[in-house]
């Protein structure tokens, strides 16, 4: 919660209608800051919870100051759509991604301008629905191996750490797709380094004073060690790919990409940045989303039963084929509803190049604009009972009657996540195959809160119990 605010909330998953916004004027409402420092020292460690508190108290547009820098918190779907789509040319990633650039460099997630457009042109063809179809059978194979392990586990006590299971699954998938190899122990080592380094970035961003990385604080030293592990891993994979020659992996696409105007390949630094970006985005966000999906299914047995019935009807005990993706309607609705409640990135940031107006308030140039997909997906008047898990929200008729701007799990506009089709296919395969063979139940009854640590994560590990389906239920 915002420090000094007398209002409290149970957790960041509890969202209600915000306070009525102040009358439109030159400046929107917001908390009073400290001279020179603004609101820096009022920030709470739980960023998501604090921002929701601000929205509830001040409305859909909130003004903040971080030292001399201006910031606006934006929650209304139409306002977010204005930034990401309608006036997107006026908004860049800007200073809001400086911390992430320490890890990812200038990859697709963090780059701007002509560099981003060039890289997007090079990478996009590898992620079209037709192009990612080549990885379908591999995803089925990897998921099948996981389910074989689960059957052994279910024969014992059945309890698993779903976070670890999904990270293992998605890291194996992206390792095969990116590099053409099963990473084995390397996956665990580099995965831990990436998660540790990624967790450092929002922590650094919320500190009143962040020292340069060259200053040998304990946190800085750890981040630099993690970064060295990541860079060593990526350098080794690129070297192996060059020695091996073309085998159809995503890394091969990056190595073979040429600028359409100059004919030049990516520089070594740009290649490194894109590999790290695609590898990290390819396992971390999907692993978290799948973890949340199994958590929700364990808490909603009626939805799990519908999912199992669909798996029985469509697959009948066999492995899925590409054509089955279009028949697994219930499974895809579960995926979409999971992404609504737990969008992979609960917060986004942009910075405007020129003055603009949002919600009737003027927006000076170079303002840091914080957008909240987490609240967009729960906005009053659009989503009925927004905290309720209800996959029927994504029946075709329901989707047609809802503004497109109200659902943005992969952002929207030109900078929509390039890997969204890859992630959706992977999640659909994993849930459909699992539902045909297992049901899951919770180990503990207490709900698991959500926290934002660069991605939307459970506040504590999620442990579930596996039950092998021995008959059609």
HELIX and SHEET records of a PDB file:
HELIX    1   1 UNK A   40  UNK A   42  5                                   3    
HELIX    2   2 UNK A   47  UNK A   58  1                                  12    
HELIX    3   3 UNK A   77  UNK A   81  1                                   5    
HELIX    4   4 UNK A   82  UNK A   86  3                                   5    
HELIX    5   5 UNK A   88  UNK A   90  5                                   3    
HELIX    6   6 UNK A   94  UNK A   97  5                                   4    
HELIX    7   7 UNK A   98  UNK A  104  1                                   7    
HELIX    8   8 UNK A  113  UNK A  124  1                                  12    
HELIX    9   9 UNK A  125  UNK A  127  5                                   3    
HELIX   10  10 UNK A  129  UNK A  132  1                                   4    
HELIX   11  11 UNK A  133  UNK A  135  5                                   3    
HELIX   12  12 UNK A  136  UNK A  154  1                                  19    
HELIX   13  13 UNK A  162  UNK A  179  1                                  18    
HELIX   14  14 UNK A  185  UNK A  205  1                                  21    
HELIX   15  15 UNK A  218  UNK A  244  1                                  27    
HELIX   16  16 UNK A  250  UNK A  256  1                                   7    
HELIX   17  17 UNK A  268  UNK A  299  1                                  32    
HELIX   18  18 UNK A  301  UNK A  314  1                                  14    
HELIX   19  19 UNK A  322  UNK A  326  5                                   5    
HELIX   20  20 UNK A  329  UNK A  341  1                                  13    
HELIX   21  21 UNK A  373  UNK A  376  1                                   4    
HELIX   22  22 UNK A  391  UNK A  394  5                                   4    
HELIX   23  23 UNK A  396  UNK A  400  1                                   5    
HELIX   24  24 UNK A  404  UNK A  406  5                                   3    
HELIX   25  25 UNK A  413  UNK A  415  5                                   3    
HELIX   26  26 UNK A  420  UNK A  437  1                                  18    
SHEET    1   A 5 UNK A  61  UNK A  66  0                                        
SHEET    2   A 5 UNK A  69  UNK A  74 -1                                        
SHEET    3   A 5 UNK A 368  UNK A 371  1                                        
SHEET    4   A 5 UNK A 348  UNK A 352 -1                                        
SHEET    5   A 5 UNK A  91  UNK A  92 -1                                        
SHEET    1   B 3 UNK A 159  UNK A 161  0                                        
SHEET    2   B 3 UNK A 463  UNK A 468 -1                                        
SHEET    3   B 3 UNK A 438  UNK A 442 -1                                        
SHEET    1   C 2 UNK A 356  UNK A 358  0                                        
SHEET    2   C 2 UNK A 361  UNK A 363 -1                                        
SHEET    1   D 2 UNK A 450  UNK A 452  0                                        
SHEET    2   D 2 UNK A 456  UNK A 458 -1                                        
END                                                                             
